[in-house]
Amino acid sequence: MEALRAELTERIDGEVRFDSGSRATYSTDASNYRAVPLGVVVPRTPEDAATAVAVCRAHDVPVVSRGGGTSLAGQCRNAAIVMDRSKYCTRVVSVDRAAATAVVEPGIALDRLNTELASTGLMVGPKPSTHVSCTTDSSRRASGSTE
């Protein structure tokens, strides 16, 4: 793990956390499940995230994506490197109103995304109870009109 931590620290600009406090924090989500991760990476850019995945692959270490920690089934925590993009990777990259699509970074929270899309008349749904903090780690299509 020390070699992995050292290479991640050297190769990415984001945060690399292997301390017990960070690992304990990321061992839970909104589910009843617990699993202490091997470490946590908080990439500053999508390129940082790709580099971190490549480093983990080279070390034969699994990676689990995490957003707002709102998972009810425990899928955002595991004995792996937890990748949390909700701190820095939160931009709306582009919006194509005619195609009803938006390219966004995966850490943007659903409410913030819909606030930024409001002026275009588009929104992303559905709106789960965790809409304030859930992130867009999965692909979704903007649709409809808010007018």
C-alpha angles and dihedrals in degrees: 000000000000092000090049092048092048094050093046090050091049098045106040133056093213131086121290113195124184097151119122094244094056092043090051092048092053094045090085140053132169091296129084091249126105130194124159109228123226089237144323130249121195104188120205094209139018087252089057089053092051091049091049091052090050092050091049091048090052089053092045091240122142123237127213121196118226131185124165094346091242096132113134093190099052097247096135097063132056144129090292141084106294112219111205113188096168095096102055111002096074107116131125099229100188142341127211105193094184092055092037091232136128130190110216138168111256098244098063114119116238095240092050091048092051091047090054091046095048095091090057094053091242131117138178119233165233101054107218122192088261093057092127094063110013113110135217100249089141126062115262132171121234111232149162128025131282090205 
